[in-house]
């Protein structure tokens, strides 16, 4: 561990950088897994929003088709 990093009591994966006073995760494997999981969650949310948008568009098109069908 870097000499300017001090372990955070009660949190074995965290340390405080004495120069910047920032808490850092020193368990690189856990930090990487968390980053990957967060990115996956963001992608999933974006995909869900796209599906919602697509369904909304399909509904609008169906309504339009039904209106045109009843007028013609």
Buried (B, 14 or more C-beta within 10 A) or exposed (E): EEEEBEEBEEEEBBBBEEEEEEEBBBEEEEEEEEEEEEEEEEEEEEEEEEEEEEEEEEEEEEEEEEEEEEEE
